């Protein structure tokens, strides 16, 4: 069984688990054609399962300095670009006849361990690094690419879901 986790965010990624030893992680491409190219090899396959992270309609952003002066800490803004990426991934998966499920972040993050105060991004990175030490979760300058660890952790969540059903 092949498990694929997709974090459709702007800094997202796609993680493909062919087996325990073969993992491929790709940062989210900029174009729909490049997105489609990643999934094309799995077109119509029956042994593929995909978890696509659900994207909210609005997100909170930090207030600007002028907003902070008025006592505002966060502002809700439309998640237009995120929703666009999310929609493109859904369309590509459907066109390629690849079965997928949309998963709210809290659902796949339920497998994360560690102190809650560390935050889900760090905990996902920590877990992915521990389970898959050879996975490329950092960029060329050594900075953590949280989209990669989120996508890999989603694929791991999907694998665990499938194995618990199969047992």
N, C-alpha and C positions, 0 to 999 in steps of 0.2 A: 504494500500500500504506500502511496506517495501522499505526503501531507504538505500543504502549502499555507503559509500565513501571510496575509497582506495587510500592512499598515498603510492606508491610502493617504496619509498626511503629506504635507509639503516636504518634510524631512523623513518621510516614510521609507519602507523597503518591502521586498518580497523575499521570503525565506522558503526554500524548497528542500524538504527532507526526503531523499530517495531511499535511504535506509539509515541505520544508526551511524554509519561512518561517512556517508556522502551527503553533505549539506552545501547548498549554494545560496548565497545571500547577495541580493542586488538592490542598490538604492533605487527608489522610485524614479523611473525615467520621466523626462520632461514632455514627451509626446505620446499620443494614443498609439501610434504605430509601434513605438519602442515598447510600450506596455504590452501590446498584443504579441509582439515577438517573444517576450519572456514566456507567455503562456501557450504559444502555438504548439510546442512539442507535446502538450498534454491534451490537445484537441480531441474531444470525443472519447477519451480514455475512461474506463470504468473503475480503474484502481486509484483514482485521484480524489482527494477530499481537500476542500479549500475553506479556510476561515478568513472572511473579510471583515475587518473591524468596522463597526457601525460608527457613523460620524454624526455628531449632534447638529441641529439646525442653527444653533447659536453657540458662541464660545465667550468666555470671559477674557478680557485683556486688561493689563494694568492700566490704570488711569494715567493720563498725561500730567505733567506738573501743574498745569492750570486747573485741571479737574481735581487734582489732589488738594489744591488750595481751597476748593469748595467742599472738602470733606469726602470726596468720592474716591474709593480705593480701586474698584474694578468696574468695567463697563462691558455690557453684553453687546456683541457685534455679530452680524450674520457670518456663518462659516461658509461663505460662497465658494471660495477656491477649494476648500476641503471637500465640500459636497460635490463639486464638479469632478474631482479625482475619483471620489467614491462612486459616482454615477458611471464614469468611464470604465472603472474596473468591473462594475456589475454588467455593463453592456458587453464588454470583452468576454467575460466568463460565460455569459448567456450565449453569445454568438459562437463561441468555441465548444458549446455543449459540455462545459465542465461543471460538475455539481459543486455548489458552494452554499455556505450559510453565513448570514451576517451576524456578527457577534458583538454585543455591547462590551466596552472595555472592562467593566466590572466582572463580567462573566469569565473572560479568559484570564483576568488578573487574579481570580480566585485560587489559582495554583501557586501563586507567589508566596514565598516564605520570607522570613526576616522581619525586622522591626517595622511596624507601620509608619513610624515617624520618618523613615528614610525616603519615603515616596515611592510610587509605583515605577517610575522610570528607572531609578537606581536599582530597585529590587528585581525588575525584569532583566536588567543588564547583569546583575550579580548571579541570578539563576541561570541565565543563558550561558554565561562564561563558565560557570561551574559544571553544567551538564555537557557543554560542547566547547572544551578549551581551545580547540583549533579553529573555531568559527571566527571570521574576521568581523569583530564588533567595533573596531576602532578605525578611524580614518587614517590617512597617510601621515598626519602630524601627531597621531596618538590620542586624539580626542575621541570620546565615546560617541558613537552614532546610535542614539537611542531608538531610532526607527528600526534599525537592524535587530536589536535585542528584542524589541516589541514583536516584530514579525516572527522571529525564531521562537519566542515564548508562545505566540499564538499557535504556531505549527505544533509545538510540544503539547499544548492544551488539547488540540484537535486529535493528536495521536493518542493521548490518554483517554479521551472520550471514546474513540473508536475501540481501543483495547478493552475498556470496561464493558462496552456493549458486546464485543466479540467473546468475552469470557463467560 
